[in-house]
Amino acid sequence: MCRSDQRDRPPHGRPWRPSRGWGLRLGIRALALSLAILIAVPPIPAAAVGDPLEPLNRGIFEFNRIVDGLVLKPASQIYEVTVPEPGRRGVTNFLANLRSPVIFVNHLLQGEREQAGVTLGRFMINSTMGIFGLFDFATVVGVEPRRDADFGQTLGVWGVGGGAYLVLPILGPSTFRDAGGIAVDGFIFDPWPYLSDMEAQLARRGAEAVDTRYRFGPLIDDLEAGSLDFYVAARSAFLQNRAARIAKGSLERDESYESIFDDDFDDE
């Protein structure tokens, strides 16, 4: 047997296993690739988002409504009845705190230095004095509210168009750009899958689904009751909300970069 074959074969016939920290290294490389894409790709005009997949999207939309009616809405109603208001607020705070690392990275990628600092400060305060985020102690001590951010928004801030409108199973309204952003946030920027087992992650996602349905339930029900075509109304509301968030992020990114050159660096 040649030496190369001996080097490639695991010792004693044991199967290859990933070394410690391989997921972290993969995440760092993917983050570097994301930064390279943001720098290298020229801005793309964000044209109006079309819906060429409307027949497919409507089918998924109806499937999501069935899941909502059979599972999410009843679960949110049971949640509201059985869990007292302070407990529900604690769950919302805890889940929001878990998302802070993703928001922090995206604020940095959008050039929002101040918002990144706010997100990091709130995460550190709430994770310690707020008992792992159950209590929003950062607001008590006067830290300004956090503002959500995701990689789909980051791409939009840098001029990447949304592409076609897309309805995702369970997750709901999206676009091709935002669907890719969900994958990057969930598998690269979110550290918790590397630090916890699958059961904990499934419990987290289930809690997020019920908490989100509980908090936005009245808005969803009002939108459905007041619209002739619920699908069109939901699509319009989603696209308008995303466009407003991206436009605000683009403005603040420009202001952040301009402020770098306005800072006073006089020596004392």
HUBEL-V857238 format. One record per residue. N is the residue number from 1. SS is DSSP state (A for helix, B for strand, O for the rest). PSI is psi as a letter, one per 20 degrees, with the letter a starting at -180 (999 if undefined). Layout:
N,SS,PSI ; N,SS,PSI
This chain:
1,O,p ; 2,O,r ; 3,A,h ; 4,A,h ; 5,A,h ; 6,A,h ; 7,A,h ; 8,A,h ; 9,O,p ; 10,O,q ; 11,A,p ; 12,A,k ; 13,A,j ; 14,O,q ; 15,O,q ; 16,O,p ; 17,O,q ; 18,O,q ; 19,O,r ; 20,O,p ; 21,O,j ; 22,A,h ; 23,A,h ; 24,A,g ; 25,A,h ; 26,A,g ; 27,A,h ; 28,A,g ; 29,A,g ; 30,A,h ; 31,A,g ; 32,A,h ; 33,A,h ; 34,A,g ; 35,A,g ; 36,A,h ; 37,A,g ; 38,A,h ; 39,A,h ; 40,A,h ; 41,O,p ; 42,O,q ; 43,O,p ; 44,O,p ; 45,O,p ; 46,O,n ; 47,O,r ; 48,O,p ; 49,O,p ; 50,O,r ; 51,O,m ; 52,O,i ; 53,O,k ; 54,A,g ; 55,A,g ; 56,A,g ; 57,A,g ; 58,A,h ; 59,A,g ; 60,A,h ; 61,A,g ; 62,A,h ; 63,A,g ; 64,A,h ; 65,A,h ; 66,A,g ; 67,A,g ; 68,A,g ; 69,A,h ; 70,A,h ; 71,A,f ; 72,A,g ; 73,A,g ; 74,A,h ; 75,A,h ; 76,A,h ; 77,A,g ; 78,A,h ; 79,A,g ; 80,A,h ; 81,A,h ; 82,A,h ; 83,O,p ; 84,O,r ; 85,A,g ; 86,A,h ; 87,A,g ; 88,A,h ; 89,A,h ; 90,A,g ; 91,A,g ; 92,A,g ; 93,A,g ; 94,A,g ; 95,A,h ; 96,A,h ; 97,A,h ; 98,A,h ; 99,O,i ; 100,A,g ; 101,A,h ; 102,A,g ; 103,A,g ; 104,A,g ; 105,A,g ; 106,A,h ; 107,A,g ; 108,A,g ; 109,A,h ; 110,O,i ; 111,O,j ; 112,O,n ; 113,A,g ; 114,A,g ; 115,A,h ; 116,A,g ; 117,A,g ; 118,A,g ; 119,A,g ; 120,A,g ; 121,A,g ; 122,A,h ; 123,A,g ; 124,A,g ; 125,A,g ; 126,A,h ; 127,A,h ; 128,A,f ; 129,O,h ; 130,O,j ; 131,O,m ; 132,O,k ; 133,O,j ; 134,O,h ; 135,O,p ; 136,O,m ; 137,A,h ; 138,A,h ; 139,A,h ; 140,A,h ; 141,O,j ; 142,O,j ; 143,O,p ; 144,O,q ; 145,O,q ; 146,O,q ; 147,O,p ; 148,O,q ; 149,O,q ; 150,O,r ; 151,A,h ; 152,A,g ; 153,A,h ; 154,A,g ; 155,A,g ; 156,A,h ; 157,A,h ; 158,O,j ; 159,O,j ; 160,O,p ; 161,O,q ; 162,O,h ; 163,O,a ; 164,O,q ; 165,B,q ; 166,B,p ; 167,B,p ; 168,B,q ; 169,O,p ; 170,O,g ; 171,O,h ; 172,B,b ; 173,B,q ; 174,B,a ; 175,B,r ; 176,A,h ; 177,A,g ; 178,A,h ; 179,A,g ; 180,A,h ; 181,A,h ; 182,A,g ; 183,A,g ; 184,A,g ; 185,A,g ; 186,A,h ; 187,A,i ; 188,A,g ; 189,A,h ; 190,O,o ; 191,O,i ; 192,A,h ; 193,A,h ; 194,A,i ; 195,A,i ; 196,O,r ; 197,O,r ; 198,A,h ; 199,A,g ; 200,A,h ; 201,A,h ; 202,A,h ; 203,A,h ; 204,A,g ; 205,A,h ; 206,A,g ; 207,A,h ; 208,A,g ; 209,A,g ; 210,A,g ; 211,A,g ; 212,A,g ; 213,A,h ; 214,A,g ; 215,A,h ; 216,A,j ; 217,A,g ; 218,A,h ; 219,A,g ; 220,A,g ; 221,A,h ; 222,A,h ; 223,A,g ; 224,A,g ; 225,A,h ; 226,O,j ; 227,O,q ; 228,O,h ; 229,O,o ; 230,A,h ; 231,A,g ; 232,A,g ; 233,A,g ; 234,A,g ; 235,A,g ; 236,A,g ; 237,A,g ; 238,A,g ; 239,A,h ; 240,A,g ; 241,A,g ; 242,A,g ; 243,A,h ; 244,A,g ; 245,A,g ; 246,A,g ; 247,A,g ; 248,A,h ; 249,A,h ; 250,A,g ; 251,A,g ; 252,A,h ; 253,A,g ; 254,A,g ; 255,A,h ; 256,A,g ; 257,A,h ; 258,A,h ; 259,A,h ; 260,A,h ; 261,O,i ; 262,O,i ; 263,O,q ; 264,O,o ; 265,O,k ; 266,O,p ; 267,O,q ; 268,O,999
